[in-house]
């Protein structure tokens, strides 16, 4: 087909897609892109294979790869990853490289600028260079498998790639290291917090900022840390809002700053059988497809099953026949933002360092923008890292930098990866034959801050990994003055100090992003822990004992929040009960009745956030309204950068919303600035109780019996294409929006919230739409004939034309776990006889 003819076909397809609501649209698109689906059976000769490879799939399309050599297993894994997730792999690579604008246009340019400044390519080069020659060969073989698929289907690309007109480059071994670095960068919770804190400091000043920061109730508010921002004026840092928006956009498109996951291991003391059980569910943004995909590999020298990330040749969490392993975020603070003093002299940018002006380093970057001429720009770097607002905030328009008029820049310092063998260690973890071996391997994982939990037939263990900076002064919770070396880094902590535990007397180990070490511990892991209620509920359930597969699944699906009991204790405390009664009595008659109704029902609420619960709906409405009643007068309006930053901080770690509800009676934020009188906590709580009833009446009607938490709180699976649509040109965006029904699934009613083991987090104070879920679940029960079971949160395939695009959603909602058998006699029962045979091409 000629280029002109191909363009006409694409234009005709685009015209059809714009016509939203066309009957048979789904069947048309399925038929149009059916050829982009790889066959599930038959024979495919491929260059690069040494022997035959069998690929069978279970009922949800999850593959079993069987080979006679590990070389062919890696090659086939690359081929299968590409066949299931090529568009996802290409999208993640472009994001990591800072090249999204090549595929979707100028709307992605700020994201590209940010990612070029962060420079994950450099980190990936270092990590790959540090990898052993053996592991580099593994990555090369995997890349050849990816490319074998890309070559075979170069003219039959999935819909999103085909409609974009972007022709992806072939995969390189280094690209897998780049995807690893992108996932690691996604653990940077505190990056968003630090930028959001600057936004809030501009709004309320550094003195009151401490009241808004993530601080557990038993810890002092970080006034000393906030004092670092004393130099900030109302003008603040020019371009800061644009940096904040770009980081928020990046977070919506990837897993940046995601603060979640559960894992636990029960020793034989706590199980019915006397044998260990391991469970893991990693929490990621609700997306189609999930970041995870399941795979099982059987070869003579390697067997493993579990979850993988398309683009990385490894089983990330799972079971290998000997041990099970899983992971959560440490909430590790392994990066810092520095505010730099800047000036221009003779056309060059300078920054202040210990009383002297130093020239900023320059790095030239060229951006290829779809439909436009290439753009060449400069990234400036100080001793503390690249300047973020030099590439984003200070511009006359999208392509023209401005001089630094504010005098301040934001430099991002991240941990270095010199002499880091994390890639080797990650692979070796999947080969460990015991908990003791897993400990030996895990201590070499420096590039990622993780809570790893292991289990074998006789024991359990927990190990913290990562590389944590030694800060000379300050906590790293807030940006530091870059011109003062007192706040610089002095190397990294000794890995021998990283927390760990093995076979504890209590009979279980687990993490849920909570504070794992108290202040004063030898390693400063973090200052931004997540809400403690998930871990507290985990401890409550794990300690009951007598567990088996069924009870552990029930734990993973548990929707009881312990925050409700804490809220009840606050309402009924000696210092609150009578003042709150009086504050309710002082409300106008209609509001008074609603407040009393709400309080009565919340005091009777058992904390079960089931989708069909009316009291759960009232509880959620109260949390929503209390956040707005306490803070919106100071931080609003609702569409302002300060309010958006505040809401986003509540997504990331323990929030001011929770902190104020449970305590902080002396906080300056209890006063409503919009009234002539000075309010206190009971007065604001009384208003919030009444407003919660009013909100539910407006959303769900006056019939209290018909209220349902799931009517307000829902799941919607959005595709990568629809999440990218706001950054696309108008015509392309309208095409995507016209077929949202084909690409997305939902809404479905949801239960739970950010504090339940079965996480369903929403933006507290903004809306009730679920954005964070357990993206996968695995369970390894050493008492089962086949220990490993698991499920994904979407389908195995990223291609909407595939029958396995969305079939995992119902299995995930209904807890229909799949078995991953290791014994030859059980394999046919799960995977059947249909197979795709990959053979060496002559």
C-alpha positions in Angstrom: 0.0 0.0 0.0 1.4 3.4 -0.9 1.9 6.1 1.7 -0.9 8.2 0.2 -3.3 5.3 0.1 -2.4 4.3 3.7 -3.1 8.0 4.8 -6.5 7.9 3.1 -7.4 4.7 4.9 -6.3 6.3 8.2 -8.4 9.4 7.5 -11.4 7.3 6.7 -11.0 5.3 9.9 -10.7 8.5 11.8 -13.9 9.8 10.3 -15.7 6.7 11.4 -14.4 6.9 14.9 -15.6 10.5 15.3 -19.2 9.3 14.8 -19.9 8.4 18.4 -22.7 6.0 19.0 -22.5 4.2 15.7 -24.3 0.9 16.1 -21.9 -2.0 15.8 -18.9 0.3 16.5 -17.3 -2.4 18.7 -17.8 -5.2 16.2 -16.4 -3.0 13.4 -13.3 -2.1 15.5 -12.8 -5.7 16.5 -13.0 -6.8 12.9 -10.7 -4.0 11.8 -8.0 -4.9 14.3 -8.4 -8.6 14.6 -5.3 -9.1 12.4 -3.2 -7.4 15.1 -3.9 -10.3 17.5 -1.4 -13.1 17.6 -2.8 -16.6 17.2 -3.3 -18.8 20.2 -2.4 -22.0 18.4 -0.5 -23.2 15.4 3.1 -23.0 14.4 5.3 -19.8 14.1 8.9 -20.1 12.8 11.1 -17.4 14.4 14.7 -16.6 13.9 16.7 -16.5 17.1 15.2 -19.6 18.7 17.5 -22.6 19.4 14.7 -25.1 20.0 10.9 -25.4 20.1 8.8 -23.4 22.6 5.3 -24.1 23.7 3.0 -21.3 24.7 -0.3 -22.3 26.3 -2.8 -20.0 27.9 -5.3 -20.4 30.7 -8.9 -19.3 30.6 -7.9 -15.6 31.2 -5.2 -15.7 28.5 -2.3 -15.9 31.0 0.6 -17.7 29.3 2.6 -20.8 30.2 6.0 -20.8 28.4 7.6 -24.3 28.2 11.1 -24.6 26.8 14.1 -26.9 26.8 16.6 -24.0 27.5 16.6 -20.8 29.5 17.8 -18.9 26.4 14.6 -19.8 24.6 12.5 -19.0 27.7 13.8 -15.5 27.7 13.3 -15.1 23.9 9.7 -16.4 24.2 9.0 -14.1 27.2 10.0 -11.1 25.1 7.8 -12.4 22.2 4.8 -13.0 24.5 5.2 -9.7 26.4 5.2 -7.9 23.0 2.2 -9.9 21.8 0.2 -9.0 24.9 1.4 -5.5 25.7 3.3 -3.9 22.8 1.5 -0.6 23.0 2.1 -0.4 26.8 5.8 -1.2 26.4 6.2 1.5 23.7 4.3 4.0 25.8 6.4 3.4 28.9 9.6 3.6 26.9 8.6 6.9 25.3 7.6 8.3 28.7 10.9 7.2 30.3 12.8 8.7 27.3 10.9 11.9 27.3 9.6 11.3 23.8 5.8 11.1 24.1 5.4 14.2 21.9 6.7 12.1 19.0 3.5 10.0 19.2 0.8 12.4 20.5 2.0 15.9 19.7 2.8 19.2 21.5 0.4 18.5 24.4 2.9 16.0 25.9 5.9 18.4 25.5 5.9 19.5 29.2 5.9 15.9 30.3 8.8 15.2 27.9 10.7 18.2 29.2 10.3 17.0 32.8 11.5 13.5 31.9 14.4 14.8 29.9 15.4 16.9 32.9 15.1 13.9 35.3 17.2 11.9 32.8 16.3 8.3 33.4 18.3 7.4 30.4 21.5 8.2 32.2 20.4 6.1 35.2 19.5 3.2 32.9 22.9 3.4 31.2 24.6 3.1 34.6 22.5 0.3 35.8 22.9 -1.7 32.6 26.7 -1.1 32.6 26.9 -2.4 36.1 25.0 -5.5 35.3 27.0 -8.7 34.9 27.8 -9.9 31.3 25.5 -12.8 32.0 22.5 -10.6 32.8 23.3 -8.4 29.8 23.1 -11.4 27.6 19.7 -12.3 29.2 18.4 -8.8 28.3 19.7 -9.1 24.8 18.0 -12.4 24.2 14.8 -11.0 25.6 15.1 -8.0 23.3 15.4 -10.3 20.3 12.2 -12.0 21.3 10.4 -8.6 21.5 11.8 -7.7 18.1 10.8 -11.0 16.5 7.2 -10.1 17.3 7.6 -6.4 16.2 9.0 -7.5 12.9 6.3 -10.1 12.3 3.5 -7.6 13.1 5.1 -4.4 11.9 2.1 -3.8 9.5 -0.5 -5.1 12.0 0.0 -2.9 15.0 -2.6 -2.6 17.9 -5.3 0.1 17.5 -3.7 2.8 19.6 -0.3 2.6 17.9 -1.8 2.2 14.4 -4.2 5.1 14.8 -1.4 7.4 16.1 0.7 6.8 13.0 3.7 6.2 15.2 6.0 3.4 14.0 7.9 2.1 17.1 11.6 1.4 17.1 12.9 -2.0 17.7 13.6 -2.9 21.4 17.1 -2.7 22.8 18.5 -4.5 25.8 19.0 -1.2 27.5 15.3 -0.4 27.1 14.5 -3.0 29.8 16.8 -1.2 32.2 15.0 2.0 31.3 11.6 0.6 32.2 13.1 -0.6 35.5 14.2 3.0 36.2 10.8 4.3 35.3 9.2 2.0 37.8 11.7 3.0 40.4 11.1 6.7 39.7 7.4 6.0 40.3 8.2 5.3 43.9 9.1 8.9 44.5 6.2 9.8 46.7 8.0 12.7 48.4 8.7 14.5 45.1 5.1 15.4 44.7 4.8 16.2 48.4 7.7 18.6 48.3 6.4 20.5 45.2 2.9 20.5 46.7 4.3 21.9 50.0 5.9 24.8 48.1 2.5 25.6 46.6 0.9 25.5 50.0 3.7 27.6 51.6 3.0 30.3 49.0 -0.7 30.2 50.1 -0.5 30.0 53.9 3.2 30.8 54.7 5.8 28.6 56.2 4.6 29.0 59.8 1.2 27.3 59.1 2.6 24.9 56.6 3.6 22.4 59.3 -0.1 21.8 60.2 -0.7 20.5 56.6 2.3 18.1 56.4 2.1 14.2 56.7 2.8 13.7 60.5 1.5 10.8 62.6 -0.5 11.8 65.6 2.3 10.7 68.1 5.0 12.8 66.4 5.6 16.5 66.8 4.6 18.8 63.9 7.7 19.6 61.8 8.0 23.3 62.5 11.8 23.1 62.4 11.6 21.5 58.9 9.1 24.2 57.7 11.5 26.9 59.0 13.8 26.0 56.0 11.3 27.9 53.8 11.5 31.1 55.8 13.1 32.8 52.7 9.9 32.1 50.6 7.8 35.2 49.8 4.3 35.4 48.4 5.8 35.6 45.0 7.6 32.2 45.6 9.1 30.4 42.7 8.0 31.5 39.3 6.6 28.6 37.2 6.0 26.5 40.3 2.3 25.9 39.4 3.3 24.6 35.9 5.8 22.2 37.5 3.1 21.0 39.9 0.6 20.5 37.0 3.2 18.6 35.0 4.1 16.3 37.9 0.3 15.7 38.4 -0.1 14.9 34.7 2.8 12.5 34.9 1.2 10.9 38.0 -2.1 10.4 36.2 -0.3 8.7 33.2 2.1 6.5 35.2 2.6 5.3 38.7 4.5 8.3 40.0 4.0 8.8 43.7 1.7 5.8 44.3 1.7 5.1 48.0 0.3 1.6 48.5 0.5 -2.2 48.6 0.0 -4.9 51.2 2.2 -8.0 51.8 2.3 -10.4 54.6 3.7 -13.9 55.5 2.2 -16.1 58.1 4.4 -18.7 59.7 3.1 -22.2 60.6 2.1 -20.9 64.0 -0.7 -18.8 62.5 -2.0 -21.3 59.9 -4.4 -24.2 60.1 -2.0 -26.5 58.3 1.2 -25.6 60.2 2.8 -24.4 56.9 3.5 -20.8 55.9 1.2 -18.7 53.6 2.4 -15.6 51.8 0.1 -12.9 50.3 0.8 -9.8 48.2 -1.4 -7.2 46.5 0.3 -4.2 44.9 -1.7 -1.0 44.6 -1.5 1.0 41.4 -3.6 3.4 39.5 -6.8 1.9 38.1 -5.9 1.4 34.4 -6.6 -0.7 31.3 -4.4 -2.6 31.1 -2.9 -3.1 34.5 0.9 -2.5 34.8 1.2 -6.2 35.8 0.7 -9.2 33.6 1.0 -12.8 34.8 3.3 -15.4 33.3 4.6 -18.8 34.1 7.9 -20.3 32.8 9.0 -23.9 32.8 12.5 -24.7 31.6 15.2 -27.1 32.8 17.1 -24.6 34.9 14.4 -22.1 35.8 10.8 -22.3 36.9 8.7 -19.4 38.2 5.2 -18.1 38.0 3.7 -14.7 39.1 3.5 -11.2 37.9 5.9 -9.5 35.4 6.1 -6.1 33.8 6.1 -6.1 30.1 9.6 -4.8 29.1 11.5 -6.5 31.9 12.7 -10.1 31.6 11.9 -11.2 35.1 9.1 -12.5 37.4 8.8 -9.6 39.8 6.7 -11.3 42.5 5.5 -14.8 42.7 6.6 -18.4 43.4 9.4 -20.6 42.0 8.6 -23.9 43.5 10.8 -23.3 46.5 9.9 -19.8 47.8 7.2 -17.2 47.4 8.1 -13.5 47.5 6.2 -10.2 47.3 6.8 -6.5 47.8 5.4 -3.1 48.9 6.7 0.4 49.0 8.8 1.4 51.9 7.7 5.0 51.3 11.4 5.6 51.1 12.5 9.2 50.7 15.5 8.8 48.4 15.4 12.2 46.6 15.2 15.8 47.6 14.1 19.0 46.0 16.5 22.0 46.5 15.5 25.6 46.0 18.4 27.4 44.2 19.3 31.1 44.0 19.9 31.9 40.4 21.1 34.8 38.3 22.2 35.4 34.7 25.5 36.9 33.8 26.8 37.3 30.2 24.0 35.0 28.9 24.9 32.2 31.3 22.9 30.9 34.2 24.6 30.9 37.6 23.6 29.5 41.0 24.7 30.3 44.5 26.7 27.7 46.4 28.2 28.3 49.8 28.5 32.1 49.1 29.9 31.8 45.6 28.2 32.0 42.2 28.9 28.9 40.1 28.0 28.3 36.4 25.2 25.9 35.9 26.0 22.9 33.7 24.1 22.8 30.4 22.7 19.8 28.6 21.1 20.2 25.1 18.0 18.2 24.3 16.2 17.9 21.0 12.4 17.2 21.0 10.7 15.7 18.0 7.1 16.9 18.1 4.5 15.3 16.0 3.3 17.6 13.3 5.9 20.3 14.1 9.5 21.1 13.6 12.0 19.7 16.1 12.6 21.8 19.2 16.1 22.3 20.7 16.3 23.3 24.3 18.7 23.5 27.2 18.5 21.7 30.5 20.5 23.4 33.3 21.9 21.5 36.3 23.4 22.6 39.6 25.4 20.5 42.1 22.0 19.3 43.4 20.6 18.1 40.0 18.6 19.3 37.1 16.5 22.5 37.4 12.9 21.6 36.8 11.4 25.0 36.3 14.1 26.0 33.8 12.5 23.5 31.4 8.9 24.1 32.4 7.8 27.1 34.2 9.6 30.2 33.0 8.5 30.6 29.3 7.0 33.3 27.2 5.0 30.5 25.5 5.3 26.8 25.0 8.7 26.8 23.2 10.4 30.0 24.3 12.4 30.1 27.6 12.2 33.3 29.8 15.1 34.7 31.8 15.0 33.7 35.5 13.2 36.7 36.9 12.2 35.1 40.2 15.8 34.3 41.3 14.8 30.8 42.3 15.0 27.4 40.7 14.0 23.9 41.7 16.8 21.3 41.5 16.0 17.6 41.9 18.6 15.4 43.5 18.2 11.6 43.3 20.3 8.7 44.4 23.1 7.6 42.1 23.5 4.0 40.9 27.3 3.6 40.7 28.4 0.1 41.6 24.7 -0.9 41.8 24.0 -4.5 40.9 20.2 -4.3 41.4 19.3 -5.8 38.1 21.3 -9.0 38.8 19.8 -9.1 42.3 16.3 -8.8 41.1 16.8 -11.7 38.8 18.6 -13.8 41.4 15.7 -13.3 43.8 13.4 -15.3 41.5 16.0 -18.2 41.7 16.4 -18.3 45.4 15.7 -21.7 46.9 15.1 -20.6 50.6 14.3 -17.6 52.7 18.0 -17.5 53.8 19.1 -17.3 50.1 16.5 -14.6 49.5 18.0 -12.5 52.3 21.4 -12.7 50.7 20.2 -11.6 47.3 17.8 -8.9 48.5 20.5 -7.0 50.4 22.0 -6.2 47.0 18.9 -4.5 45.7 19.8 -0.8 46.1 18.0 0.9 43.3 14.5 0.4 44.7 13.1 1.1 48.2 11.0 -1.9 48.9 9.6 -4.1 51.7 10.3 -7.6 50.5 8.6 -10.5 52.2 9.5 -14.1 51.6 8.2 -17.5 52.6 9.4 -21.1 52.1 8.1 -24.4 53.5 9.5 -23.7 56.9 10.0 -20.0 57.5 9.2 -16.4 56.7 11.3 -13.1 56.4 11.1 -9.4 55.7 13.9 -7.2 54.3 14.0 -3.5 53.4 16.0 -2.6 50.3 17.1 0.6 48.7 19.7 3.4 49.0 18.9 6.1 51.5 20.8 9.4 51.7 22.5 10.7 54.8 21.3 14.3 55.2 23.6 16.6 57.1 20.6 18.5 58.4 16.9 18.5 57.9 14.5 15.7 57.3 14.1 15.9 53.5 10.3 16.3 54.0 10.4 19.8 52.5 12.6 21.5 49.9 15.9 22.7 51.3 18.0 25.8 50.4 20.4 24.6 47.8 22.9 27.4 48.5 23.5 26.0 52.0 25.6 22.9 52.1 24.3 22.1 55.6 21.4 20.5 53.9 23.4 18.5 51.4 24.0 14.7 51.4 26.9 12.9 53.0 26.8 9.6 51.2 24.3 6.8 51.8 23.4 4.7 54.8 25.1 1.3 55.4 22.8 -1.4 53.9 23.6 -3.5 57.0 21.4 -1.1 58.9 18.3 -1.7 56.7 15.5 -3.2 58.8 14.7 -6.9 58.5 13.1 -9.7 60.5 12.9 -13.5 60.3 10.5 -16.0 61.9 9.3 -13.6 64.6 7.6 -15.0 67.8 4.3 -13.4 66.8 4.1 -15.8 63.9 3.6 -13.3 61.1 5.3 -10.4 59.2 3.6 -7.8 57.0 3.8 -4.3 55.6 1.2 -1.8 54.3 3.3 1.3 53.7 3.0 2.2 57.4 5.8 3.6 59.6 8.1 0.5 59.9 10.7 2.2 62.1 10.4 5.0 64.6 12.1 8.3 64.5 15.7 8.0 65.7 16.3 4.6 64.0 19.8 4.5 62.4 18.4 4.9 58.9 16.1 7.7 57.9 13.8 5.7 55.6 11.1 8.3 55.3 9.0 11.0 57.0 6.0 10.4 54.8 4.3 7.2 55.9 0.9 6.2 54.7 -2.2 5.9 56.8 -1.6 3.3 59.6 -5.1 1.8 59.5 -4.4 -0.8 56.8 -1.5 -2.2 58.8 -3.5 -2.1 62.0 -6.2 -4.1 60.3 -3.7 -6.5 58.9 -2.2 -7.0 62.4 -5.7 -7.6 63.9 -6.6 -10.2 61.3 -3.2 -12.0 61.0 -3.0 -12.4 64.8 -6.2 -14.4 65.0 -4.5 -17.5 63.7 -5.9 -20.6 62.1 -5.5 -19.2 58.6 -5.9 -21.0 55.3 -6.3 -20.0 51.7 -9.9 -18.9 52.2 -9.2 -16.7 55.2 -6.2 -15.0 53.5 -8.3 -14.3 50.4 -10.9 -12.8 52.8 -8.1 -10.6 54.2 -7.2 -9.4 50.7 -10.9 -8.4 50.1 -11.5 -7.0 53.6 -13.3 -3.6 53.5 -13.4 -2.7 57.2 -11.7 0.6 58.2 -10.4 1.1 61.7 -10.5 4.9 61.2 -14.2 4.8 61.8 -13.6 3.5 65.4 -11.0 6.3 65.9 -13.5 8.8 64.7 -16.1 7.5 67.1 -13.6 7.7 69.9 -13.0 11.4 69.0 -16.7 12.2 69.0 -17.3 10.6 72.4 -14.1 11.8 74.1 -14.5 13.8 77.4 -13.3 17.0 75.8 -15.5 16.8 72.7 -18.8 15.2 73.5 -20.4 18.1 75.3 -18.9 20.9 73.1 -20.0 19.1 70.0 -23.6 18.7 71.4 -23.7 22.4 72.1 -22.3 23.3 68.6 -25.0 21.1 67.0 -27.6 22.8 69.1 -26.4 26.2 67.9 -27.1 25.3 64.2 -30.2 26.5 62.4 -33.1 24.0 62.9 -32.8 22.2 59.6 -29.0 21.8 59.8 -29.4 20.8 63.5 -31.6 17.8 62.7 -29.3 16.6 59.9 -26.2 16.9 62.2 -27.8 14.9 64.9 -28.9 12.3 62.4 -25.4 12.0 61.0 -23.7 11.8 64.4 -26.1 9.1 65.6 -25.5 7.0 62.5 -21.7 7.4 62.6 -21.6 6.4 66.3 -23.4 3.2 65.3 -21.4 2.6 62.2 -19.4 -0.7 62.3 -16.7 0.5 59.9 -17.6 -1.9 57.0 -17.3 0.1 53.8 -19.4 -2.2 51.7 -20.6 -0.9 48.4 -24.2 -1.5 49.4 -24.0 0.2 52.8 -25.9 3.3 53.5 -23.9 4.2 56.6 -20.7 3.8 54.6 -22.1 6.4 52.2 -22.7 8.8 55.1 -19.3 8.1 56.5 -17.6 8.9 53.1 -19.7 12.0 52.8 -18.7 13.2 56.2 -15.0 12.7 55.4 -15.5 14.6 52.2 -17.3 17.5 53.8 -15.1 17.8 56.9 -12.0 18.2 54.6 -13.8 21.1 52.8 -15.2 22.7 55.9 -11.8 22.7 57.7 -9.5 23.7 54.8 -11.3 25.0 51.8 -11.6 28.6 53.1 -7.8 28.8 53.5 -6.7 26.8 50.5 -9.5 27.2 48.0 -11.1 27.8 45.6 -11.5 24.2 44.5 -9.8 24.7 41.2 -6.9 26.6 42.7 -3.3 25.1 42.6 -3.2 25.2 46.4 -6.4 23.1 46.9 -5.3 20.6 44.2 -1.9 20.3 45.8 -3.6 19.7 49.2 -5.9 17.0 47.9 -3.0 15.4 46.1 -0.9 15.2 49.3 -3.8 13.3 51.0 -3.4 10.7 48.2 0.3 10.2 48.9 0.6 9.7 52.7 -1.0 10.4 56.1 -3.0 13.5 55.6 -3.9 16.7 57.4 -7.5 15.7 56.9 -7.1 12.6 59.1 -4.8 14.3 61.5 -7.2 17.2 62.2 -10.2 14.9 62.6 -8.5 12.8 65.3 -6.7 15.7 67.1 -5.0 19.0 66.5 -7.7 21.0 68.4 -5.3 24.0 68.5 -4.8 24.1 64.8 -5.3 27.6 63.2 -7.3 25.9 60.4 -10.3 25.3 62.6 -11.4 29.0 62.2 -13.5 29.7 59.1 -12.0 32.8 57.6 -15.3 33.5 55.7 -17.2 34.4 58.9 -16.8 37.3 61.4 -16.8 34.9 64.3 -13.9 32.6 65.3 -14.9 28.9 65.0 -13.4 26.0 66.9 -13.3 22.3 66.2 -16.7 21.4 67.5 -18.4 24.1 65.4 -16.7 22.9 62.2 -17.5 19.3 63.0 -21.2 20.2 63.5 -21.3 21.9 60.1 -19.6 18.9 58.5 -22.1 16.4 60.0 -25.0 18.5 58.6 -23.3 19.0 55.2 -22.7 15.3 54.8 -26.5 14.6 54.9 -27.1 17.5 52.5 -24.5 16.1 50.1 -26.1 12.6 50.1 -29.6 14.1 49.6 -28.4 16.0 46.6 -26.5 13.0 45.1 -28.8 10.1 46.0 -32.1 11.5 47.1 -34.0 11.8 50.4 -34.7 8.1 50.9 -32.1 7.1 53.5 -32.7 3.4 52.9 -31.7 3.8 49.3 -28.3 5.4 50.0 -25.4 3.3 48.9 -21.6 3.9 49.2 -21.2 2.3 45.8 -23.5 4.9 44.1 -21.0 7.6 45.0 -17.9 5.6 45.0 -17.1 3.7 41.7 -14.5 2.0 39.6 -13.9 2.9 36.0 -11.1 1.2 34.0 -9.7 3.9 31.7 -7.4 2.9 28.9 -3.9 4.3 28.2 -5.4 6.0 25.1 -8.1 7.7 27.0 -5.7 8.9 29.7 -3.5 10.3 27.0 -6.4 11.9 25.2 -6.2 15.3 27.0 -2.7 15.8 25.7 -3.6 15.0 22.1 -4.6 17.5 19.3 -8.3 18.2 19.2 -9.1 15.9 16.3 -7.3 13.0 17.7 -8.8 13.6 21.1 -12.3 13.6 19.7 -11.6 10.3 18.0 -10.6 8.7 21.2 -13.5 10.2 23.1 -15.9 8.9 20.5 -14.9 5.3 21.3 -14.5 5.5 25.1 -17.2 2.9 25.4 -15.0 0.5 23.4 -11.9 1.3 25.3 -13.1 1.7 28.9 -15.1 -0.5 31.3 -17.3 0.8 34.1 -18.5 2.4 36.2 -18.9 -0.4 38.8 -19.9 0.2 42.3 -16.9 0.1 44.7 -16.5 -0.5 48.4 -13.5 0.3 50.7 -11.4 3.4 50.7 -7.7 4.4 51.2 -7.6 2.8 54.7 -9.0 -0.7 54.0 -6.9 -3.7 53.1 -9.0 -4.0 49.9 -7.9 -0.5 48.8 -10.2 1.7 46.7 -8.7 5.1 47.2 -10.4 8.3 46.0 -9.3 12.0 46.1 -10.4 13.0 49.7 -12.1 16.3 49.5 -12.5 16.3 45.7 -14.6 13.4 44.5 -15.3 9.8 45.2 -14.0 8.2 42.0 -11.6 5.4 42.7 -8.1 6.0 41.4 -6.1 3.4 43.2 -6.7 -0.4 43.6 -4.9 -3.7 44.2 -3.7 -4.0 40.7 -2.9 -7.7 41.2 -3.2 -10.3 44.0 -1.1 -13.4 44.6 -1.2 -16.0 47.4 1.3 -18.8 48.1 0.0 -21.4 50.5 2.5 -24.2 51.1 -0.2 -26.5 52.2 -1.8 -26.6 48.8 -1.0 -29.1 46.2 -0.2 -26.2 43.9 0.8 -23.3 46.2 0.5 -20.3 43.8 -2.8 -18.7 42.9 -3.4 -15.1 41.7 -5.4 -12.7 39.6 -5.0 -9.5 37.7 -7.2 -6.4 37.8 -7.7 -6.1 34.1 -7.1 -8.4 31.1 -3.9 -10.0 30.0 -3.9 -8.1 26.7 -3.6 -4.4 26.1 -5.4 -4.8 22.7 -9.1 -3.9 22.8 -9.8 -6.4 20.0 -8.6 -9.3 22.2 -11.0 -11.5 24.2 -8.6 -11.1 27.0 -8.6 -7.3 27.1 -11.1 -7.0 30.0 -12.1 -10.5 31.0 -9.9 -10.2 34.2 -12.1 -7.5 35.7 -15.0 -9.8 36.7 -12.5 -12.4 38.1 -10.9 -9.6 40.1 -14.2 -8.3 41.4 -15.4 -11.8 42.4 -12.1 -13.2 43.8 -11.8 -15.9 41.1 -8.2 -16.7 41.5 -6.3 -18.7 38.9 -4.0 -21.5 39.8 -0.4 -21.7 38.4 0.5 -25.4 38.6 4.1 -26.6 38.8 3.4 -30.4 38.8 3.3 -31.9 35.3 0.1 -33.8 36.1 -1.8 -30.6 36.9 -0.8 -28.4 34.0 -3.2 -29.7 31.4 -6.1 -29.1 33.8 -5.3 -25.4 33.8 -3.8 -24.7 30.4 -5.5 -27.3 28.2 -4.1 -28.8 25.0 -4.3 -25.7 22.7 -0.8 -24.3 22.1 1.2 -22.0 20.0 4.4 -23.6 18.9 7.3 -21.3 18.3 10.0 -23.1 16.2 13.5 -22.1 14.9 13.2 -20.6 11.5 15.5 -22.0 8.8 
